[in-house]
């Protein structure tokens, strides 16, 4: 039954992502023009992310920040009023339109419509030495949306996200694509409310750079605690 559900999931991924990418063609054009007019740089942002079994792939997004933003200030973290986010980029992030290019990652097979959000290649530290709890989320393909996104999105700490991701892994093994349908419905509701888009600082007295450095070190520490 598990293999059957995996097959159904893959067929759904290809059909839904392909159909949506085609229907949204006019939107691609409008967004691409808006990005180019708003700031210097490419339309798409490419970043090394991890999917099933820790495999690294190039994930696509519409560029919503200035070029080389990852090497500035808060790095991988995006707090509210982040100066690296462009004017058009803020709208793209608020509406989650910046994530739509991942439809092509889904068609290619790097991602699924539903699954744990793909972490940046180095975000959790060395993949091979991750503890079992953190590695469990990599038993399935990364997703455009997931259980953690419907349960608080960026309002969750990384540790809470892992808890929800692992719950999804267990749920998919038990009831298959039915859990995907539920998550998709809840995701649409969550996006429409535009909630929990930005990450929270551990300490508001810190600068963006200080908060990001602290969070980065803490995430890696917890991800490598002994089982």
MOGILIN-V172864 format. One line per field, one symbol per residue. phi: phi as a letter, one per 40 degrees, with the letter a starting at -180 (. if undefined). psi: psi as a letter, one per 40 degrees, with the letter a starting at -180 (. if undefined). burial: I if it has 16 or more other ideal C-beta (glycine too) atoms within 10 Angstrom, else O. A space follows every 10 residues. Layout:
phi = ???
psi = ???
burial = ???
This chain:
phi = .ccccccccc ccdccccccc ccccddcdcc cdccccccac hccbbbacbb bdggccaccb accbbccgcc cbfcfccbcc gccccccccc ccccbgcccd dcdcccdchc bbcbiccccc dbcbgcccbc cccccdcccb ccbcaadccc bhfccccdcc ccdcccccdc ccccbgcccc cccccccccc cccfbfcbcc ccaccccdcc cccccccccc cccbcdc
psi = dddddddddd dddddddddd dddedddddd ddddddddii iidihhihii aheehhihhi ihheiihfdd eibebeigii fheehidddd ddddeedded eedddddded iidhihhhii dedeahddei idddddeeei iiidiaddde febeeiiddd dddddddddd ddddebeddd dddddddddd ddefifdiii idheeiiddd dddddddddd ddeeii.
burial = OOOOIIOOIO OIIOOIIOOO IOOOOOOIOO IOOIIOOOIO IOOOIOOOII IIOOOOIOII IIIIIOOOIO OOIIIIIIIO OIOIIIOIII IIIOOIIIII IIIIIIIOOI IIIIIIIIIO OOIIIOIOOI OOOIIIIIII IIIIIIIIII IOIIOIIIOO IIIIIIOIIO IIOOOIIOII OOIIOOIOOI IOOOOOIIIO IOOOOOOIOO IIOOIIOOII OIIOOOO
